Structure formats: structure tokens, C-alpha cells
Amino acid sequence: MGEDQGGRIRILGRETLSDGWFRLEKVTFAQDGGAPQEREVYHNGVGAAVLPLDPARGTVLLVRQLRVPAMVNGDGPMLVEACAGIVEGDDDPAETVRREAGEEMGYRLRAVRKLFTLYPSPGSSAERLHLFLAEYGPEDRVAEGGGLAGEGERIEVLDVPLAEAWAMVETGAIMDAKTVLLLQQVRLDRPLISR
């Protein structure tokens, strides 16, 4: 069915186990001609996330929203994280973060800059995530934000100093990987921030 470039790993079969919110499949493969092995792969699409930064004030925009998997693990149900969404079809990931910033945070973004694309959890998920930084200011607030009520979103918008956001990482108040990566990048790009 498929091989890697070196011919050492061969996909022998793929079976859909569930096709609800996203698709879950069982993949059977063999390595180096060995015995078949199986892995479950969750196909939760392509995503895009953005961390808006106000360089003049040294603040960032974050959101707090319900995340059932965190609650199932015994953490609080509301996570603080960067604004993110699913890239629909052939949409441009930069346009996705612009749209999500308007829906979730009520802000228009300026100077959207792509950082990188990564697999957040490649051991079980096929999700690819595009990460962006952008700029905003108080004058860029164009709506209330809060997400789409029709999709059950109840999103709180947080406009916090960068130092406070990083302190939230250090205390465990921010546990979302994409958000930690984006905040680390902003800390590396200190010339962006006028203090």
C-alpha cells in the first residue's frame, strides 16, 4: 500500500475505527520486513494558531476556553492558550488565524508572520499545526469576540503583559504546548517589544 523512501517501512492496511468529530483509524505496517505492527492514528486536520503581540505595550492576547481532554486528565476544564482554529479545505492558514482572531478575540490582526509548521503530537495524531505571530493594538478591537455561540464556544479574551503570560507558563497556569512555543518565540524576538 505504501513505503517510505528507504523501503524499510511498509503500510499493509488502514481501517477506519471511528468517523465522528474527527476520523480515527488503525494503521497496520511492517518495519524492515518484520512482523506487522498496529498504531491508531487520529486525523484531526490541519490547524493554525496565532499569538498577537502589542509591541508598544508589551502585551499579548490569549484566550481561555473549555478543553474536555484536559478535564478528563484531572486538570481544570478551562485552558489558557493562543487563538487557534482548523484550516478548512484549501484555505490559507494565515487567513484562518485572521478569521479566528476576529471570532474568538474580536481583534483585527496586523503584520501576520508565519513562524513554522509542526506536528504537535506525532505519536498518535496526524494534525499539522501552522504557528504565527501577529501585531495588534487597542485600536484593532473590532468586535466583542468570545467565539461562535452556534458552535458552543464560550471564550474569554485575555490581554496580558508578556511577563505575566510567561509567569503563567512557569506556574502551570498555561499548559498548552503551542502557546508555550509561541511565547518562547516572542521572548527570543525581544527587539519586537519596545519597553
N, CA and C atoms as a LAMMPS dump frame, in Angstrom:
ITEM: TIMESTEP
0
ITEM: NUMBER OF ATOMS
585
ITEM: BOX BOUNDS ff ff ff
-5.0000000000000000e+02 5.0000000000000000e+02
-5.0000000000000000e+02 5.0000000000000000e+02
-5.0000000000000000e+02 5.0000000000000000e+02
ITEM: ATOMS id mol type element x y z
1 1 1 N 0.817 -1.189 0
2 1 2 C 0 0 0
3 1 3 C 0.865 1.258 0
4 2 1 N 1.97 1.27 0.748
5 2 2 C 2.851 2.423 0.76
6 2 3 C 4.174 2.089 1.402
7 3 1 N 5.217 2.809 1.02
8 3 2 C 6.546 2.614 1.6
9 3 3 C 7.182 3.961 1.841
10 4 1 N 8.135 3.994 2.789
11 4 2 C 8.904 5.221 2.939
12 4 3 C 9.967 5.245 1.855
13 5 1 N 10.74 6.312 1.74
14 5 2 C 11.712 6.459 0.674
15 5 3 C 12.786 5.388 0.716
16 6 1 N 13.121 4.897 1.888
17 6 2 C 14.154 3.871 2.002
18 6 3 C 13.613 2.464 1.848
19 7 1 N 12.292 2.314 1.769
20 7 2 C 11.695 0.995 1.603
21 7 3 C 11.711 0.158 2.872
22 8 1 N 12.011 0.734 4.013
23 8 2 C 12.113 -0.022 5.268
24 8 3 C 10.781 -0.144 5.999
25 9 1 N 9.863 0.793 5.766
26 9 2 C 8.57 0.764 6.441
27 9 3 C 7.482 0.677 5.388
28 10 1 N 6.608 -0.294 5.548
29 10 2 C 5.562 -0.519 4.554
30 10 3 C 4.203 -0.548 5.237
31 11 1 N 3.262 0.255 4.734
32 11 2 C 1.895 0.23 5.256
33 11 3 C 1.17 -0.94 4.619
34 12 1 N 0.628 -1.817 5.465
35 12 2 C -0.055 -3.016 4.998
36 12 3 C -1.571 -2.841 4.934
37 13 1 N -2.095 -1.945 5.761
38 13 2 C -3.54 -1.754 5.752
39 13 3 C -3.958 -0.578 6.6
40 14 1 N -5.154 -0.052 6.285
41 14 2 C -5.726 1.062 7.035
42 14 3 C -7.207 0.778 7.238
43 15 1 N -7.673 0.911 8.475
44 15 2 C -9.076 0.63 8.794
45 15 3 C -9.644 1.777 9.618
46 16 1 N -10.766 2.339 9.194
47 16 2 C -11.417 3.406 9.952
48 16 3 C -12.124 2.795 11.156
49 17 1 N -11.794 3.275 12.349
50 17 2 C -12.403 2.796 13.587
51 17 3 C -13.574 3.676 14.019
52 18 1 N -13.456 4.965 13.728
53 18 2 C -14.498 5.926 14.093
54 18 3 C -14.409 7.1 13.133
55 19 1 N -15.55 7.681 12.808
56 19 2 C -15.57 8.837 11.927
57 19 3 C -16.557 9.857 12.48
58 20 1 N -16.346 10.218 13.765
59 20 2 C -17.218 11.182 14.434
60 20 3 C -16.707 12.591 14.244
61 21 1 N -16.331 13.241 15.352
62 21 2 C -15.803 14.613 15.294
63 21 3 C -14.626 14.676 14.324
64 22 1 N -13.705 13.728 14.461
65 22 2 C -12.611 13.526 13.517
66 22 3 C -12.515 12.03 13.258
67 23 1 N -11.635 11.647 12.34
68 23 2 C -11.507 10.237 11.97
69 23 3 C -10.387 9.582 12.777
70 24 1 N -10.661 8.374 13.271
71 24 2 C -9.68 7.551 13.959
72 24 3 C -9.493 6.292 13.131
73 25 1 N -8.243 5.973 12.797
74 25 2 C -8.003 4.768 12.003
75 25 3 C -6.916 3.907 12.632
76 26 1 N -6.989 2.614 12.306
77 26 2 C -5.942 1.67 12.696
78 26 3 C -5.071 1.455 11.47
79 27 1 N -3.766 1.689 11.627
80 27 2 C -2.811 1.51 10.537
81 27 3 C -1.953 0.293 10.862
82 28 1 N -1.895 -0.661 9.931
83 28 2 C -1.044 -1.84 10.079
84 28 3 C 0.158 -1.64 9.17
85 29 1 N 1.356 -1.864 9.728
86 29 2 C 2.587 -1.63 8.961
87 29 3 C 3.65 -2.634 9.382
88 30 1 N 4.698 -2.714 8.585
89 30 2 C 5.835 -3.584 8.905
90 30 3 C 7.114 -2.758 8.742
91 31 1 N 8.068 -2.997 9.632
92 31 2 C 9.371 -2.322 9.574
93 31 3 C 10.442 -3.331 9.209
94 32 1 N 11.272 -2.965 8.264
95 32 2 C 12.418 -3.796 7.875
96 32 3 C 12.028 -5.245 7.622
97 33 1 N 10.854 -5.48 7.037
98 33 2 C 10.416 -6.833 6.726
99 33 3 C 9.988 -7.636 7.937
100 34 1 N 9.868 -6.979 9.109
101 34 2 C 9.496 -7.678 10.341
102 34 3 C 8.009 -7.955 10.427
103 35 1 N 7.603 -8.385 11.601
104 35 2 C 6.2 -8.726 11.846
105 35 3 C 5.329 -7.476 11.784
106 36 1 N 4.076 -7.629 11.35
107 36 2 C 3.162 -6.487 11.307
108 36 3 C 2.946 -5.886 12.696
109 37 1 N 2.817 -4.567 12.711
110 37 2 C 2.511 -3.813 13.924
111 37 3 C 1.307 -2.934 13.634
112 38 1 N 0.629 -2.469 14.694
113 38 2 C -0.538 -1.61 14.522
114 38 3 C -0.403 -0.355 15.368
115 39 1 N -0.918 0.746 14.836
116 39 2 C -0.996 2.008 15.564
117 39 3 C -2.339 2.639 15.237
118 40 1 N -2.897 3.35 16.211
119 40 2 C -4.1 4.131 15.967
120 40 3 C -3.669 5.563 15.677
121 41 1 N -4.252 6.135 14.628
122 41 2 C -3.917 7.491 14.201
123 41 3 C -5.191 8.324 14.195
124 42 1 N -5.14 9.439 14.895
125 42 2 C -6.268 10.357 14.967
126 42 3 C -6.053 11.473 13.943
127 43 1 N -6.988 11.604 13.001
128 43 2 C -6.875 12.608 11.935
129 43 3 C -7.707 13.83 12.307
130 44 1 N -7.098 14.746 13.039
131 44 2 C -7.84 15.934 13.435
132 44 3 C -7.463 17.165 12.62
133 45 1 N -6.99 16.951 11.404
134 45 2 C -6.855 18.02 10.435
135 45 3 C -5.623 18.877 10.541
136 46 1 N -5.687 19.969 9.797
137 46 2 C -4.627 20.966 9.783
138 46 3 C -5.128 22.146 10.591
139 47 1 N -4.28 22.63 11.494
140 47 2 C -4.669 23.755 12.332
141 47 3 C -3.742 24.935 12.146
142 48 1 N -4.167 26.07 12.67
143 48 2 C -3.355 27.283 12.641
144 48 3 C -3.593 28.035 13.941
145 49 1 N -2.513 28.553 14.521
146 49 2 C -2.6 29.289 15.78
147 49 3 C -1.796 30.574 15.662
148 50 1 N -2.23 31.585 16.41
149 50 2 C -1.555 32.889 16.358
150 50 3 C -1.44 33.467 17.761
151 51 1 N -0.322 34.125 18.006
152 51 2 C -0.126 34.88 19.232
153 51 3 C 0.004 36.35 18.839
154 52 1 N -1.04 37.155 19.071
155 52 2 C -0.948 38.58 18.782
156 52 3 C -0.157 39.304 19.875
157 53 1 N 0.695 40.209 19.443
158 53 2 C 1.581 40.959 20.324
159 53 3 C 1.381 42.448 20.081
160 54 1 N 1.25 43.206 21.152
161 54 2 C 1.232 44.667 21.043
162 54 3 C 2.636 45.13 21.409
163 55 1 N 3.481 45.455 20.42
164 55 2 C 4.878 45.805 20.708
165 55 3 C 5.014 47.047 21.575
166 56 1 N 4.098 48.007 21.424
167 56 2 C 4.196 49.253 22.187
168 56 3 C 3.922 49.026 23.669
169 57 1 N 2.944 48.185 23.985
170 57 2 C 2.586 47.946 25.386
171 57 3 C 3.247 46.701 25.967
172 58 1 N 3.844 45.843 25.108
173 58 2 C 4.455 44.607 25.596
174 58 3 C 3.437 43.609 26.1
175 59 1 N 2.271 43.577 25.438
176 59 2 C 1.203 42.664 25.852
177 59 3 C 0.913 41.655 24.755
178 60 1 N 0.262 40.571 25.134
179 60 2 C -0.176 39.539 24.199
180 60 3 C -1.653 39.238 24.445
181 61 1 N -2.313 38.758 23.398
182 61 2 C -3.697 38.313 23.519
183 61 3 C -3.727 36.802 23.625
184 62 1 N -4.44 36.307 24.625
185 62 2 C -4.648 34.87 24.828
186 62 3 C -6.141 34.636 25.011
187 63 1 N -6.539 33.389 24.947
188 63 2 C -7.93 33.027 25.193
189 63 3 C -7.987 31.956 26.277
190 64 1 N -9.106 31.953 26.987
191 64 2 C -9.376 30.878 27.958
192 64 3 C -10.657 30.203 27.49
193 65 1 N -10.567 28.859 27.287
194 65 2 C -11.741 28.149 26.781
195 65 3 C -11.783 26.713 27.284
196 66 1 N -12.954 26.115 27.156
197 66 2 C -13.201 24.746 27.598
198 66 3 C -12.389 23.759 26.771
199 67 1 N -11.678 22.86 27.451
200 67 2 C -10.928 21.787 26.808
201 67 3 C -11.2 20.499 27.587
202 68 1 N -12.145 19.705 27.092
203 68 2 C -12.578 18.488 27.778
204 68 3 C -11.415 17.511 28.014
205 69 1 N -10.489 17.28 27.04
206 69 2 C -9.38 16.356 27.326
207 69 3 C -8.558 16.747 28.557
208 70 1 N -8.368 18.039 28.795
209 70 2 C -7.635 18.469 29.995
210 70 3 C -8.434 18.1 31.244
211 71 1 N -9.732 18.284 31.189
212 71 2 C -10.588 17.944 32.325
213 71 3 C -10.556 16.439 32.587
214 72 1 N -10.586 15.636 31.518
215 72 2 C -10.534 14.182 31.668
216 72 3 C -9.229 13.757 32.363
217 73 1 N -8.158 14.505 32.124
218 73 2 C -6.874 14.207 32.758
219 73 3 C -6.782 14.722 34.183
220 74 1 N -7.825 15.383 34.676
221 74 2 C -7.818 15.875 36.038
222 74 3 C -7.355 17.317 36.174
223 75 1 N -7.092 17.989 35.065
224 75 2 C -6.752 19.407 35.106
225 75 3 C -8.038 20.21 34.973
226 76 1 N -7.932 21.501 35.181
227 76 2 C -9.113 22.344 35.05
228 76 3 C -9.679 22.268 33.64
229 77 1 N -10.98 22.477 33.496
230 77 2 C -11.589 22.372 32.175
231 77 3 C -11.294 23.571 31.278
232 78 1 N -10.873 24.692 31.855
233 78 2 C -10.636 25.903 31.072
234 78 3 C -9.125 26.107 30.921
235 79 1 N -8.636 26.057 29.677
236 79 2 C -7.212 26.253 29.416
237 79 3 C -6.967 27.629 28.82
238 80 1 N -5.817 28.207 29.2
239 80 2 C -5.36 29.458 28.598
240 80 3 C -4.45 29.078 27.445
241 81 1 N -4.721 29.651 26.276
242 81 2 C -3.943 29.279 25.107
243 81 3 C -3.979 30.365 24.039
244 82 1 N -3.185 30.158 23.005
245 82 2 C -3.19 31.043 21.843
246 82 3 C -4.445 30.778 21.029
247 83 1 N -4.898 31.786 20.338
248 83 2 C -6.052 31.666 19.452
249 83 3 C -5.714 30.68 18.327
250 84 1 N -6.63 29.749 18.053
251 84 2 C -6.356 28.726 17.043
252 84 3 C -7.651 28.251 16.402
253 85 1 N -7.488 27.6 15.251
254 85 2 C -8.639 27.037 14.577
255 85 3 C -8.214 26.038 13.525
256 86 1 N -9.196 25.371 12.967
257 86 2 C -8.962 24.374 11.925
258 86 3 C -8.915 25.07 10.574
259 87 1 N -7.934 24.719 9.76
260 87 2 C -7.833 25.235 8.398
261 87 3 C -8.811 24.433 7.545
262 88 1 N -9.799 25.099 7.014
263 88 2 C -10.845 24.432 6.233
264 88 3 C -10.4 24.249 4.784
265 89 1 N -10.482 23.021 4.274
266 89 2 C -10.196 22.732 2.866
267 89 3 C -8.87 23.29 2.393
268 90 1 N -8.928 24.104 1.343
269 90 2 C -7.726 24.701 0.762
270 90 3 C -7.458 26.104 1.285
271 91 1 N -8.081 26.49 2.395
272 91 2 C -7.884 27.831 2.945
273 91 3 C -6.424 28.073 3.278
274 92 1 N -6.034 29.322 3.245
275 92 2 C -4.702 29.751 3.636
276 92 3 C -4.642 29.799 5.166
277 93 1 N -3.652 29.164 5.795
278 93 2 C -3.561 29.203 7.254
279 93 3 C -3.505 30.622 7.829
280 94 1 N -2.885 31.562 7.111
281 94 2 C -2.832 32.952 7.592
282 94 3 C -4.236 33.556 7.628
283 95 1 N -5.051 33.225 6.646
284 95 2 C -6.433 33.709 6.655
285 95 3 C -7.228 33.056 7.778
286 96 1 N -6.906 31.799 8.069
287 96 2 C -7.578 31.115 9.176
288 96 3 C -7.315 31.834 10.482
289 97 1 N -6.063 32.223 10.755
290 97 2 C -5.789 32.899 12.034
291 97 3 C -6.414 34.291 12.064
292 98 1 N -6.483 34.95 10.932
293 98 2 C -7.167 36.256 10.893
294 98 3 C -8.647 36.091 11.244
295 99 1 N -9.289 35.081 10.631
296 99 2 C -10.714 34.824 10.892
297 99 3 C -10.936 34.448 12.357
298 100 1 N -10.102 33.536 12.855
299 100 2 C -10.26 33.082 14.24
300 100 3 C -10.026 34.223 15.23
301 101 1 N -9.074 35.113 14.936
302 101 2 C -8.823 36.254 15.823
303 101 3 C -10.058 37.145 15.914
304 102 1 N -10.746 37.32 14.8
305 102 2 C -11.976 38.106 14.819
306 102 3 C -13.084 37.419 15.595
307 103 1 N -13.273 36.119 15.343
308 103 2 C -14.346 35.372 16.003
309 103 3 C -14.08 35.178 17.494
310 104 1 N -12.866 34.741 17.834
311 104 2 C -12.566 34.388 19.224
312 104 3 C -12.21 35.594 20.083
313 105 1 N -11.443 36.548 19.51
314 105 2 C -10.927 37.64 20.322
315 105 3 C -11.523 39 19.978
316 106 1 N -12.139 39.126 18.797
317 106 2 C -12.7 40.402 18.402
318 106 3 C -11.671 41.403 17.906
319 107 1 N -10.505 40.908 17.483
320 107 2 C -9.431 41.792 17.026
321 107 3 C -9.085 41.554 15.568
322 108 1 N -8.703 42.645 14.915
323 108 2 C -8.122 42.607 13.568
324 108 3 C -6.606 42.511 13.774
325 109 1 N -5.954 41.621 13.026
326 109 2 C -4.511 41.418 13.165
327 109 3 C -3.748 42.207 12.105
328 110 1 N -2.557 42.637 12.484
329 110 2 C -1.635 43.303 11.559
330 110 3 C -0.332 42.527 11.549
331 111 1 N 0.426 42.659 10.472
332 111 2 C 1.783 42.084 10.372
333 111 3 C 1.808 40.602 10.763
334 112 1 N 0.905 39.82 10.189
335 112 2 C 0.858 38.374 10.466
336 112 3 C 2.112 37.734 9.869
337 113 1 N 2.842 36.999 10.705
338 113 2 C 4.113 36.404 10.273
339 113 3 C 4.142 34.923 10.652
340 114 1 N 4.324 34.062 9.644
341 114 2 C 4.398 32.625 9.916
342 114 3 C 5.765 32.281 10.502
343 115 1 N 5.738 31.469 11.546
344 115 2 C 6.972 31.017 12.181
345 115 3 C 7.387 29.653 11.662
346 116 1 N 6.509 28.654 11.84
347 116 2 C 6.842 27.301 11.419
348 116 3 C 5.595 26.428 11.431
349 117 1 N 5.748 25.234 10.856
350 117 2 C 4.701 24.211 10.86
351 117 3 C 5.259 23.008 11.598
352 118 1 N 4.433 22.399 12.445
353 118 2 C 4.918 21.261 13.223
354 118 3 C 3.805 20.253 13.478
355 119 1 N 4.205 19.084 13.932
356 119 2 C 3.279 18.056 14.415
357 119 3 C 3.259 18.159 15.932
358 120 1 N 2.145 18.58 16.552
359 120 2 C 2.132 18.74 17.998
360 120 3 C 2.224 17.437 18.791
361 121 1 N 1.698 16.345 18.25
362 121 2 C 1.704 15.076 18.972
363 121 3 C 1.774 13.919 17.972
364 122 1 N 2.934 13.746 17.297
365 122 2 C 3.023 12.797 16.182
366 122 3 C 2.945 11.323 16.567
367 123 1 N 2.94 11.01 17.834
368 123 2 C 2.82 9.615 18.24
369 123 3 C 1.431 9.049 18.016
370 124 1 N 0.428 9.921 17.971
371 124 2 C -0.94 9.429 17.801
372 124 3 C -1.804 10.311 16.905
373 125 1 N -1.333 11.513 16.586
374 125 2 C -2.16 12.437 15.828
375 125 3 C -1.485 12.827 14.515
376 126 1 N -2.272 12.907 13.445
377 126 2 C -1.764 13.337 12.141
378 126 3 C -1.894 14.853 11.979
379 127 1 N -2.32 15.557 13.029
380 127 2 C -2.501 17.008 12.947
381 127 3 C -1.193 17.72 12.632
382 128 1 N -1.274 18.641 11.661
383 128 2 C -0.174 19.574 11.382
384 128 3 C -0.658 20.947 11.811
385 129 1 N 0.226 21.702 12.455
386 129 2 C -0.161 22.988 13.015
387 129 3 C 0.765 24.083 12.508
388 130 1 N 0.164 25.139 11.928
389 130 2 C 0.903 26.309 11.451
390 130 3 C 0.878 27.354 12.568
391 131 1 N 2.042 27.845 12.97
392 131 2 C 2.121 28.819 14.061
393 131 3 C 2.529 30.188 13.529
394 132 1 N 1.834 31.222 14.015
395 132 2 C 2.017 32.595 13.562
396 132 3 C 2.18 33.545 14.738
397 133 1 N 2.906 34.626 14.503
398 133 2 C 2.888 35.802 15.368
399 133 3 C 2.201 36.905 14.577
400 134 1 N 1.599 37.855 15.287
401 134 2 C 0.96 38.999 14.638
402 134 3 C 1.037 40.176 15.591
403 135 1 N 0.677 41.329 15.097
404 135 2 C 0.625 42.522 15.936
405 135 3 C -0.809 42.998 16.053
406 136 1 N -1.088 43.691 17.145
407 136 2 C -2.388 44.299 17.374
408 136 3 C -2.179 45.495 18.294
409 137 1 N -3.174 46.314 18.385
410 137 2 C -3.208 47.417 19.342
411 137 3 C -4.639 47.612 19.789
412 138 1 N -4.867 48.441 20.804
413 138 2 C -6.235 48.667 21.276
414 138 3 C -7.175 49.121 20.158
415 139 1 N -6.638 49.863 19.183
416 139 2 C -7.46 50.356 18.07
417 139 3 C -7.903 49.247 17.121
418 140 1 N -7.343 48.047 17.258
419 140 2 C -7.685 46.929 16.374
420 140 3 C -8.846 46.09 16.901
421 141 1 N -9.409 46.475 18.018
422 141 2 C -10.583 45.755 18.529
423 141 3 C -11.778 46.15 17.677
424 142 1 N -12.36 45.177 16.996
425 142 2 C -13.457 45.459 16.068
426 142 3 C -14.762 44.765 16.452
427 143 1 N -14.718 43.889 17.451
428 143 2 C -15.918 43.158 17.867
429 143 3 C -15.723 42.681 19.299
430 144 1 N -16.763 42.075 19.842
431 144 2 C -16.723 41.587 21.221
432 144 3 C -15.843 40.346 21.372
433 145 1 N -15.808 39.481 20.34
434 145 2 C -15.09 38.22 20.466
435 145 3 C -15.92 37.219 21.252
436 146 1 N -15.28 36.211 21.788
437 146 2 C -15.984 35.223 22.587
438 146 3 C -16.312 33.939 21.85
439 147 1 N -16.02 33.876 20.544
440 147 2 C -16.288 32.662 19.774
441 147 3 C -17.684 32.666 19.181
442 148 1 N -18.012 31.558 18.557
443 148 2 C -19.308 31.404 17.901
444 148 3 C -20.262 30.639 18.816
445 149 1 N -21.313 31.3 19.247
446 149 2 C -22.281 30.665 20.143
447 149 3 C -22.894 29.426 19.513
448 150 1 N -23.102 29.453 18.194
449 150 2 C -23.687 28.316 17.49
450 150 3 C -22.818 27.079 17.522
451 151 1 N -21.523 27.253 17.81
452 151 2 C -20.598 26.119 17.93
453 151 3 C -20.3 25.796 19.39
454 152 1 N -21.053 26.415 20.304
455 152 2 C -20.878 26.136 21.725
456 152 3 C -19.631 26.762 22.336
457 153 1 N -19.06 27.758 21.665
458 153 2 C -17.838 28.389 22.175
459 153 3 C -18.186 29.462 23.204
460 154 1 N -17.477 29.432 24.319
461 154 2 C -17.533 30.472 25.342
462 154 3 C -16.091 30.822 25.66
463 155 1 N -15.593 31.824 24.989
464 155 2 C -14.173 32.137 25.057
465 155 3 C -13.968 33.463 25.768
466 156 1 N -13.083 33.444 26.751
467 156 2 C -12.698 34.665 27.458
468 156 3 C -11.4 35.177 26.84
469 157 1 N -11.346 36.463 26.536
470 157 2 C -10.165 37.083 25.941
471 157 3 C -9.313 37.676 27.048
472 158 1 N -8.013 37.373 27.008
473 158 2 C -7.059 37.889 27.999
474 158 3 C -6.033 38.769 27.294
475 159 1 N -5.908 40.002 27.735
476 159 2 C -4.921 40.955 27.214
477 159 3 C -3.931 41.156 28.355
478 160 1 N -2.79 40.449 28.293
479 160 2 C -1.879 40.421 29.451
480 160 3 C -0.458 40.819 29.052
481 161 1 N 0.29 41.402 29.993
482 161 2 C 1.697 41.686 29.719
483 161 3 C 2.45 40.387 29.431
484 162 1 N 3.425 40.474 28.54
485 162 2 C 4.22 39.298 28.185
486 162 3 C 4.839 38.652 29.418
487 163 1 N 5.363 39.445 30.334
488 163 2 C 5.983 38.89 31.547
489 163 3 C 4.971 38.091 32.36
490 164 1 N 3.74 38.575 32.43
491 164 2 C 2.691 37.857 33.163
492 164 3 C 2.341 36.548 32.451
493 165 1 N 2.275 36.597 31.111
494 165 2 C 1.98 35.378 30.345
495 165 3 C 3.068 34.336 30.586
496 166 1 N 4.331 34.764 30.595
497 166 2 C 5.414 33.806 30.821
498 166 3 C 5.369 33.266 32.25
499 167 1 N 5.007 34.108 33.209
500 167 2 C 4.867 33.644 34.597
501 167 3 C 3.773 32.58 34.683
502 168 1 N 2.736 32.703 33.853
503 168 2 C 1.675 31.698 33.833
504 168 3 C 2.2 30.359 33.324
505 169 1 N 3.164 30.399 32.4
506 169 2 C 3.8 29.152 31.95
507 169 3 C 4.57 28.534 33.113
508 170 1 N 5.344 29.351 33.803
509 170 2 C 6.193 28.848 34.89
510 170 3 C 5.389 28.275 36.05
511 171 1 N 4.196 28.808 36.295
512 171 2 C 3.371 28.306 37.401
513 171 3 C 2.435 27.18 36.976
514 172 1 N 2.383 26.883 35.68
515 172 2 C 1.482 25.832 35.202
516 172 3 C 0.101 26.329 34.858
517 173 1 N -0.125 27.646 34.908
518 173 2 C -1.428 28.187 34.526
519 173 3 C -1.627 28.121 33.009
520 174 1 N -0.518 28.077 32.253
521 174 2 C -0.568 27.822 30.818
522 174 3 C 0.121 26.49 30.592
523 175 1 N -0.638 25.508 30.074
524 175 2 C -0.115 24.161 29.849
525 175 3 C -0.194 23.737 28.391
526 176 1 N -0.66 24.609 27.537
527 176 2 C -0.858 24.303 26.13
528 176 3 C 0.466 24.456 25.376
529 177 1 N 0.889 23.404 24.672
530 177 2 C 2.21 23.371 24.027
531 177 3 C 2.384 24.457 22.976
532 178 1 N 1.394 24.664 22.12
533 178 2 C 1.55 25.669 21.059
534 178 3 C 1.725 27.054 21.656
535 179 1 N 1.032 27.311 22.754
536 179 2 C 1.121 28.619 23.403
537 179 3 C 2.49 28.827 24.023
538 180 1 N 3.018 27.795 24.657
539 180 2 C 4.361 27.897 25.243
540 180 3 C 5.389 28.169 24.144
541 181 1 N 5.286 27.447 23.019
542 181 2 C 6.219 27.677 21.911
543 181 3 C 6.13 29.105 21.389
544 182 1 N 4.922 29.608 21.216
545 182 2 C 4.754 30.967 20.704
546 182 3 C 5.289 32.006 21.689
547 183 1 N 5.022 31.813 22.969
548 183 2 C 5.551 32.746 23.969
549 183 3 C 7.078 32.701 24.015
550 184 1 N 7.658 31.507 23.89
551 184 2 C 9.12 31.402 23.84
552 184 3 C 9.671 32.159 22.636
553 185 1 N 9.003 32.061 21.496
554 185 2 C 9.47 32.755 20.299
555 185 3 C 9.444 34.265 20.5
556 186 1 N 8.381 34.765 21.132
557 186 2 C 8.306 36.199 21.395
558 186 3 C 9.443 36.624 22.322
559 187 1 N 9.746 35.805 23.311
560 187 2 C 10.86 36.125 24.212
561 187 3 C 12.19 36.137 23.477
562 188 1 N 12.343 35.284 22.464
563 188 2 C 13.564 35.283 21.645
564 188 3 C 13.634 36.503 20.731
565 189 1 N 12.457 36.977 20.307
566 189 2 C 12.383 38.119 19.382
567 189 3 C 12.249 39.432 20.152
568 190 1 N 12.934 39.573 21.242
569 190 2 C 12.781 40.766 22.084
570 190 3 C 12.871 42.083 21.334
571 191 1 N 13.613 42.23 20.23
572 191 2 C 13.611 43.51 19.521
573 191 3 C 12.223 43.953 19.066
574 192 1 N 11.265 43.027 18.991
575 192 2 C 9.902 43.402 18.608
576 192 3 C 9.227 44.228 19.687
577 193 1 N 9.699 44.115 20.908
578 193 2 C 8.992 44.702 22.037
579 193 3 C 9.717 45.969 22.484
580 194 1 N 9.052 47.105 22.437
581 194 2 C 9.646 48.348 22.951
582 194 3 C 9.243 48.48 24.419
583 195 1 N 10.234 48.612 25.268
584 195 2 C 9.963 48.705 26.708
585 195 3 C 10.438 50.028 27.249
